[in-house]
Amino acid sequence: MDGFEAYSLDQWLEIAKDANENKKGFSVLPENAQKYIQQVETLLGVKVSSVGVGPDREATIMANS
């Protein structure tokens, strides 16, 4: 699968904060990251409920924020 641009930890934290506070879910992720999550869901047969984008608890993006 195609990759996506790298972000710093601070950038990922801002992305996660925006996603969760504004109920955007995975739509804030780069397109190829969204495609990756969709492929994981297809292969495993389950919906992904959250994605960690860093080591902090705040760096978790909820699917249906």
N, C-alpha and C positions, 0 to 999 in steps of 0.2 A: 504494500500500500504506500501511497505517497505520504511524505512527511509534511510537517508544517513548521512555520518559523518558531524560533526559540524566544522565550521571554525570560526576564529576570524574575527572581522570587517575588520582588515587590510588585512587578507587573501582574504576575499570576494572582497575587493576593487582591489586587484591585479588580481584576477580572472576576474572581470568585465573589468578592463583596458586591459588585454590580449585579451579578447573576442572581444572588440570593436575596438581596434587598429589593430588587425590582422584578422579582419572579420571572426571570428570563431563562432559567435552566441552562441546558446545554447550548442554546442558541448563541451564547457569547463566545463559544469556543471557535477556533479556526475551522473552516469547512472540512478539511481533511481529518481533523480530530473528531468531528461529528461523524464522519464516515467510518472512522475506526471504531467508535462506540457502537454504531449500527452493525458493523461486521461482527463484533464480539457478541452482541445480542443474538444475531442470526446463528452464529456457531454454537452458542451455549443454550439457545432456546429460552432465555430469560431476559427480562428488562433490566438494564443497568439503572440503579436508583441514585447513585452518586459517583463522582469522580474526584479523586484527590489530585490537586495540581501543585502540591508542595507539602512540606513536613508539618505545617501548622494546622490545627483544627479548623481555623478560618479559611484554609486553602482547599476546602471541599465544596464542590458545586453539586447542588441537589438537582435531580432531573426535573422535578416539578416544584420548583421553589415558590 
